[in-house]
Amino acid sequence: MAQAPKRHRVAAILLDDEGRLIMFQRIRKGREVYYVAPGGGVEPSDGSPEAALRRELCEELGAEVDIVSLAFEQSREVPFVGFQFETYYYCIVHKIQPSKVHASEFEDPEKGKFFQIRTEPTPEALHSLNILPPELKSFLLANISRLTNLQKSRCTGAEGVCQ
């Protein structure tokens, strides 16, 4: 019997208006520097994974985004968390307001340091980064053409407003 997930995490494969990929560089004591997609856990009050993603992107980046489409989903075992279900979405930023950032994990020294980075979605740039989880890095490398064309397919659907 399959193990039920302990957590549902949503994350954005997030591009800015210049087509650069926005990620977080994570620096934690005793670990190699690594890079992750912005996002976080789905809370019972969110209503949907997409609502959770909009909330997380507002908290972490002060970002309002267009969610273009589902990119991929996976289940995996995460150290210190347990079994986790992850949903990744292609997103495009349409506004960032740093004054709206209010993610408590950024203030917790136990969580290490977070730095927003922007990188070109090229094989050379992506290969040079320690992107975690490894499945995300593999997905990005296998879908570079989708990333470079994402700006052209910008969604006109409901836009999340950062509050």
C-alpha positions in Angstrom: 0.0 0.0 0.0 1.3 3.5 -0.9 2.3 5.8 1.9 0.0 8.9 2.3 1.9 12.2 1.9 2.6 14.1 5.1 2.9 17.3 3.1 1.8 18.9 -0.2 4.3 21.4 -1.5 3.7 23.7 -4.4 6.4 25.5 -6.3 6.9 27.9 -9.2 9.1 27.5 -12.3 9.0 31.2 -12.3 10.2 33.5 -15.1 10.6 37.3 -14.9 9.6 39.7 -17.7 13.1 39.1 -19.4 12.6 35.4 -19.4 15.1 34.7 -16.6 14.3 31.9 -14.1 13.8 33.2 -10.5 15.1 30.8 -7.8 16.3 31.0 -4.2 20.0 30.3 -3.4 20.0 28.6 -0.1 23.1 28.7 2.2 22.9 26.4 5.3 25.6 25.5 7.7 27.2 22.2 6.8 25.7 21.9 3.4 26.8 22.8 -0.1 25.1 25.9 -1.5 21.9 24.9 -3.4 19.0 26.4 -5.4 15.3 25.8 -5.0 12.1 26.9 -6.7 10.1 29.4 -4.7 7.0 27.9 -3.0 5.9 26.1 0.1 3.3 24.0 1.8 -0.4 24.0 1.0 -2.4 25.1 4.1 -6.0 23.9 4.8 -7.1 27.5 4.5 -5.7 27.9 0.9 -8.6 26.4 -1.0 -6.5 25.0 -3.8 -2.9 24.3 -4.7 -2.9 27.3 -7.0 -4.1 29.6 -4.2 -1.3 28.2 -1.9 1.2 29.0 -4.6 0.0 32.6 -5.0 0.1 33.0 -1.2 3.7 31.6 -1.0 5.0 33.7 -3.8 3.5 36.8 -2.2 5.1 35.9 1.2 8.5 35.0 -0.2 8.9 37.4 -3.1 6.1 40.0 -2.8 5.2 38.6 -6.3 2.0 38.6 -8.2 2.1 36.0 -11.0 0.2 34.4 -13.8 0.0 30.7 -13.4 0.4 29.5 -16.9 0.1 25.7 -16.5 1.0 22.6 -14.5 4.6 21.6 -15.2 4.9 18.3 -13.3 4.1 16.5 -10.1 6.1 14.0 -8.0 6.1 12.2 -4.7 9.3 11.8 -2.8 10.8 11.2 0.6 12.3 14.4 2.1 14.7 14.2 5.0 13.2 15.6 8.3 9.8 16.0 6.6 8.8 12.5 5.4 6.8 11.6 2.3 5.9 14.7 0.3 3.8 15.3 -2.7 5.1 18.2 -4.9 3.3 20.2 -7.6 5.3 22.5 -9.9 3.7 25.2 -12.1 5.0 27.3 -14.9 4.5 30.9 -13.8 5.3 34.4 -15.0 5.8 37.3 -12.7 3.9 40.4 -13.5 4.7 42.4 -10.4 7.2 42.2 -7.5 6.8 44.4 -4.4 9.7 43.6 -2.0 7.8 45.5 0.7 5.2 42.7 0.7 7.7 40.0 1.6 6.8 38.5 5.0 8.1 34.9 5.1 9.0 33.9 8.6 11.6 31.3 7.5 13.8 34.2 6.2 14.2 35.4 9.8 15.0 32.0 11.3 18.8 31.4 11.5 18.1 27.6 11.7 16.8 27.8 8.2 20.0 29.4 6.8 20.1 32.2 4.3 17.9 32.8 1.3 19.0 34.9 -1.7 16.8 35.6 -4.7 18.7 34.9 -7.9 17.8 35.2 -11.6 19.4 33.1 -14.2 19.1 32.5 -17.9 17.3 29.2 -18.7 20.2 27.8 -20.7 21.9 24.4 -20.3 25.2 26.1 -19.3 23.5 28.2 -16.5 21.4 25.3 -15.2 24.2 22.8 -15.2 26.3 25.2 -13.1 23.7 25.3 -10.3 23.1 22.7 -7.6 19.3 22.7 -8.1 17.3 20.6 -5.7 15.5 18.4 -5.8 17.5 16.7 -8.6 14.2 15.9 -10.4 13.6 19.6 -10.8 17.0 20.2 -12.4 16.4 17.3 -14.8 13.0 18.6 -15.7 14.3 22.2 -16.3 17.1 20.8 -18.5 14.7 18.7 -20.5 12.3 21.5 -21.0 14.5 24.5 -21.9 12.6 25.2 -25.1 9.3 25.4 -23.1 11.0 27.9 -20.7 12.2 30.1 -23.5 8.8 30.1 -25.1 6.8 30.6 -21.9 6.7 34.4 -22.3 4.9 34.0 -25.6 2.2 31.9 -24.0 1.5 34.2 -21.2 -1.8 33.4 -19.5 -4.6 36.0 -19.3 -6.5 34.1 -16.6 -7.1 35.2 -13.0 -4.2 37.0 -11.5 -3.2 36.7 -7.9 -3.1 39.9 -6.0 -0.5 40.2 -3.3 -2.0 41.6 -0.1 
